[in-house]
Amino acid sequence: MARDVFPELIGNERLKSTLSADFAAGRSAHAYIIEGSAGSGRHTAALQICASVLCESRENEKMPLPCGICPSCRKILGGISVDVLTVSNDDKASISVSAVREIKETLYITPNDGDKKFYIIENAHLMTVQAQNALLLSLEEPPPYVMFFLLTEDASALLETIRSRAPVIRMEKFTPDFIEEYLTNRFGSAQRDWIVTAAHLSGGALGRASELYENGSDEMEAYRTAEKLTEVLLTGRRSD
């Protein structure tokens, strides 16, 4: 039986296969660009990789990778590891060079718990050119205990010099039928029309679909209003 890799990440079998083979051969990169739309599982993928690198059962082929139960996995997957540092734009339009300077200030501080520490840069496509250039040297020659994850909606928005120093991992897009089944299994089938609408609005991202189903009532109603208007325009009388 094949080992269960990244059990918290649904689908993305090609990604799992590629990375598990790299890890088994000791070829993990010091930086990865993870591309996908909002809600596609980029952050989950980054955390699963972090946990896998430090999982205390990583040599045990009978255990999932990451196992999710060792102290290291629990800290990382629970969002309480001091060795996983997240950088984001918060409510700002971009990530400025000052955010990269803050990374550099902590770069050479050794990990607290394991032999690696991780920087997750969310919405990396919002980094200014100056911020990307400032990050470049750290990506080229990071300390041996550092790994970077650049999460982005569009890898082409990053400078070529950035892309050349980190392999691009692309998150899988799911079909509306797959998302409908996922939402039905998760939330039940009572609101079937709501599930169908969320699946079609999600852009193929499971997390986005769940967010729409639970909290996207304004967007969902706007979509359904547009749908009704389109139907009237195509089939209705002029007075309608």
C-alpha positions in Angstrom: 0.0 0.0 0.0 1.3 3.4 -1.0 2.1 5.8 1.9 -0.5 8.4 2.7 1.2 11.7 1.9 -0.2 15.1 3.0 -3.4 13.6 4.4 -5.0 17.0 5.1 -4.6 18.1 1.4 -7.5 16.8 -0.7 -6.7 15.7 -4.3 -3.5 17.2 -5.7 -2.1 13.7 -6.4 0.6 14.9 -8.8 1.9 17.4 -6.2 1.9 14.7 -3.5 3.7 12.2 -5.7 6.4 14.7 -6.9 7.2 16.0 -3.4 7.1 12.7 -1.6 9.6 11.3 -4.2 11.8 14.4 -3.6 11.6 14.0 0.2 12.4 10.3 0.0 15.5 11.1 -2.1 16.5 14.0 0.2 16.0 16.5 -2.6 13.7 19.0 -0.9 14.3 22.6 -2.1 15.1 25.5 0.1 12.2 27.5 -1.4 8.9 26.7 -3.1 6.4 28.9 -5.0 2.9 27.5 -4.5 0.5 28.9 -7.1 -3.3 28.7 -6.8 -6.4 30.8 -6.4 -7.6 31.9 -3.0 -9.0 28.9 -1.2 -7.2 26.4 -3.3 -5.2 24.9 -0.4 -1.9 26.8 -0.8 -1.5 27.4 2.9 -2.5 23.9 3.8 0.1 22.5 1.3 2.8 24.7 2.8 2.0 23.5 6.4 1.9 19.9 5.2 5.4 20.3 3.7 6.7 22.0 6.9 5.3 19.2 9.1 6.6 16.5 6.8 10.2 17.9 6.9 10.2 17.8 10.7 7.8 14.9 11.3 9.3 12.5 13.9 7.8 9.5 12.0 9.1 10.6 8.5 11.2 7.5 8.3 8.4 5.2 9.1 6.7 4.1 5.8 3.7 2.7 7.7 2.8 6.2 9.0 1.2 9.0 7.1 3.5 11.9 6.2 3.2 14.1 8.2 1.9 11.8 10.9 -0.1 14.6 12.6 0.4 13.2 16.1 4.0 13.8 17.0 4.8 17.0 19.0 6.4 18.6 16.0 3.4 17.9 13.7 0.9 19.1 16.4 2.7 22.4 16.8 3.1 23.1 13.1 -0.4 21.9 12.0 -1.9 23.6 15.0 -0.5 26.9 14.1 1.6 27.3 17.3 5.1 26.6 16.1 7.5 29.4 16.7 9.6 28.1 13.8 6.8 28.8 11.2 6.8 32.5 10.5 4.1 34.1 8.3 4.4 37.3 6.3 1.3 38.8 4.6 0.0 42.1 3.3 -2.7 42.2 6.0 -5.1 44.9 4.7 -2.5 46.7 2.6 -2.4 46.7 -1.1 1.2 45.4 -1.3 4.0 43.8 0.6 6.7 46.4 1.0 10.5 46.1 1.3 10.2 46.7 5.1 8.5 43.3 5.5 11.4 41.7 3.8 13.8 43.6 6.0 12.0 42.0 9.0 12.6 38.6 7.5 16.3 39.3 7.2 16.5 40.4 10.8 15.4 37.0 12.0 16.9 34.9 9.2 20.1 33.9 11.1 18.3 33.1 14.3 18.4 29.3 14.6 15.2 27.2 15.0 13.8 26.7 18.4 12.4 23.2 18.2 13.7 21.3 15.2 16.5 21.6 12.7 14.5 23.8 10.3 12.4 27.0 10.3 10.0 28.2 7.7 8.9 31.5 6.2 5.5 31.5 4.6 4.9 34.6 2.4 1.2 34.9 1.7 0.0 36.7 -1.4 3.6 36.9 -2.7 2.4 38.3 -6.0 1.7 41.5 -4.0 5.3 42.0 -3.2 6.7 45.2 -4.7 9.6 44.9 -7.1 11.8 46.4 -4.4 10.6 43.8 -1.9 11.3 41.0 -4.4 14.7 42.3 -5.1 15.5 42.6 -1.4 14.4 39.0 -0.9 16.5 37.6 -3.8 19.8 37.2 -1.9 18.0 35.4 0.9 16.5 33.0 -1.6 19.8 32.4 -3.3 21.9 31.7 -0.2 19.6 31.0 2.8 21.0 29.5 6.0 20.8 25.7 5.7 18.0 25.5 8.3 15.6 27.9 6.4 12.9 27.1 3.9 10.7 29.6 2.1 7.2 29.3 0.7 5.9 31.9 -1.6 2.1 31.6 -1.9 0.7 33.3 -5.0 -2.3 33.5 -7.3 0.0 33.9 -10.3 3.6 32.9 -10.3 4.2 35.0 -13.5 3.6 38.1 -11.3 6.9 37.3 -9.6 10.2 38.4 -11.0 12.0 35.9 -13.2 14.9 36.0 -10.9 12.6 34.9 -8.1 11.0 32.1 -10.1 14.4 30.8 -11.2 15.3 30.1 -7.6 12.3 28.1 -6.5 10.3 25.3 -8.2 6.6 26.2 -8.8 4.0 24.0 -7.3 0.5 24.4 -8.9 -2.6 23.6 -6.9 -5.2 21.4 -8.6 -8.5 23.0 -9.8 -11.5 20.8 -9.1 -14.5 20.3 -11.3 -17.9 21.6 -10.2 -19.2 18.0 -9.9 -16.3 17.2 -7.5 -16.9 20.3 -5.4 -20.6 19.6 -5.2 -19.9 16.1 -3.9 -17.4 17.6 -1.4 -19.8 20.2 -0.1 -22.6 17.6 0.1 -20.5 15.3 2.2 -19.4 18.1 4.4 -22.6 20.1 4.9 -25.4 17.7 3.8 -27.8 18.0 0.9 -30.5 20.1 2.4 -29.5 23.3 0.4 -28.8 21.7 -2.9 -29.2 24.8 -5.0 -26.8 26.7 -2.6 -24.2 23.9 -3.1 -24.5 24.1 -6.9 -24.1 27.9 -6.9 -21.1 27.8 -4.5 -19.4 25.1 -6.6 -19.7 27.2 -9.8 -18.6 30.4 -8.2 -15.5 28.8 -6.5 -13.2 28.8 -9.5 -12.3 25.2 -8.7 -11.1 25.8 -5.2 -12.5 23.8 -2.4 -11.8 26.3 0.4 -13.4 29.1 -1.6 -16.4 26.9 -2.2 -16.8 26.2 1.5 -16.4 29.9 2.4 -19.0 30.9 -0.2 -21.4 28.2 1.1 -21.0 29.3 4.8 -20.4 33.1 4.5 -20.9 34.3 0.9 -24.6 35.0 1.0 -24.2 38.4 -0.8 -22.1 37.0 -3.6 -24.4 34.0 -3.9 -27.5 36.1 -4.1 -25.9 38.4 -6.7 -25.0 35.3 -8.8 -28.5 33.9 -8.6 -30.0 37.3 -9.5 -27.7 37.5 -12.5 -28.7 34.0 -13.4 -32.4 34.9 -13.3 -31.8 38.0 -15.3 -30.0 36.1 -18.0 -32.8 33.6 -18.2 -35.3 36.4 -18.7 -33.2 38.1 -21.3 -32.9 34.8 -23.3 -36.4 33.4 -22.9 -38.6 36.1 -21.6 -40.9 38.6 -23.3 -39.7 42.1 -23.9 -41.9 43.5 -21.1 -40.2 41.0 -18.6 
